[in-house]
């Protein structure tokens, strides 16, 4: 059987589906792709078609149109990808045709999509309009075809470029949406973890008198917009030299800080977190977009490259504005560089003592709603970070001896939770220690958010060996 015969046979089969629905008193809606030449399908068309069908169903549902999905047919034949489903018997097929035309007209790849409505009398509903040529857009497609204004090769090239462009845009939108949700989730998980020694949680403000849980809710509510901007920066500048992007990330971060302070009446709830999560967001987006998967070690290397010599350039040079990390670095030495040192080291503390806790456990975090299971792993990661982090937030309010006492108490609490003890009792001594010395491990809280974010990314976009 020749190719032409195979295509004609496929079209006859499609017509028979429409006829069967019509014979049963049901109008039908069918979808195909306008692909010139042969073959009519490939991996890209199948991916594109699947997205279109899913999206079209939602569009129709939003417009009150009922598809009898239990009777739908979705196939790939010699004429390409094809979908057909009956509509309810009382459907207003004229209105539905107009609605599907709007869908095609408003879709960025709508010229490739062909949606047909067939009546119960087996008649196609025609719009009376002639579709523009996908190549030149100057004439109707049928006129260009009859006049042979464009070769089949040229039409196919434009068609597949249109599909690929849409798929790329769709992928980038998906990456942005997922990463943005993980950033917000990582902050909310950290804020909601209760009880946290010395830190703000849902039950109490810890040792703080100027902030509480709702202060954090208020500041967190505005951060998603800025994280989206950072993800956009990574997606839209795929070829950017990593050594040059820190000022651009920081520019967005400074705006986020200003709005954070607006939301909190000047209280610093998440300045360090904005910096660390902003860098993490850029690195994750850059990794997934450029390499097709998430790898935490790759992210670490990207952040190291972005923040190479940041301690020397900003802290040692005296160019940076004052912070807890800078004060501690100048007073106690180079292991107390705060968020800048953590960034220069590629989030090593967050990854080694937080992310790896989740990774070794294999916990399903993305869609896990079991509070006890989540709390156990989150507390384990937080305490492990506390036990190993040179937290400038604590050191700024105390001294090295008190910081070491805190780390030792955190290590003991970590071991107790690992051995199955309930957090409330395992944390008693550490909570008392924090309250007595009026200390709060804000740096550890920020690093927990980074660890959570990386693990959520790993679960969705890849895995680490």
NORZITA-V899768 format. One record per run of one state. SS is the DSSP state (H for helix, E for strand, C for the rest). FROM is the first residue (numbers start at 1). LEN is the number of residues. If there is no record, write none. Layout:
# NORZITA-V899768
ss->SS from->FROM len->LEN
ss->SS from->FROM len->LEN
This chain:
# NORZITA-V899768
ss->C from->1 len->2
ss->H from->3 len->21
ss->C from->24 len->4
ss->E from->28 len->6
ss->C from->34 len->9
ss->H from->43 len->20
ss->C from->63 len->4
ss->E from->67 len->1
ss->C from->68 len->1
ss->H from->69 len->3
ss->C from->72 len->1
ss->E from->73 len->5
ss->C from->78 len->2
ss->E from->80 len->8
ss->C from->88 len->5
ss->H from->93 len->14
ss->C from->107 len->3
ss->H from->110 len->3
ss->E from->113 len->6
ss->C from->119 len->5
ss->E from->124 len->1
ss->C from->125 len->7
ss->E from->132 len->1
ss->C from->133 len->7
ss->E from->140 len->1
ss->H from->141 len->7
ss->C from->148 len->4
ss->H from->152 len->41
ss->C from->193 len->20
ss->H from->213 len->8
ss->C from->221 len->2
ss->H from->223 len->14
ss->C from->237 len->5
ss->H from->242 len->3
ss->C from->245 len->1
ss->H from->246 len->19
ss->C from->265 len->6
ss->H from->271 len->21
ss->C from->292 len->4
ss->H from->296 len->11
ss->C from->307 len->3
ss->H from->310 len->7
ss->C from->317 len->7
ss->H from->324 len->9
ss->C from->333 len->5
ss->H from->338 len->7
ss->C from->345 len->3
ss->H from->348 len->14
ss->C from->362 len->9
ss->H from->371 len->18
ss->C from->389 len->3
ss->H from->392 len->6
ss->C from->398 len->2
ss->H from->400 len->19
ss->C from->419 len->4
ss->H from->423 len->4
ss->C from->427 len->1
ss->H from->428 len->10
ss->C from->438 len->4
ss->H from->442 len->20
ss->C from->462 len->4
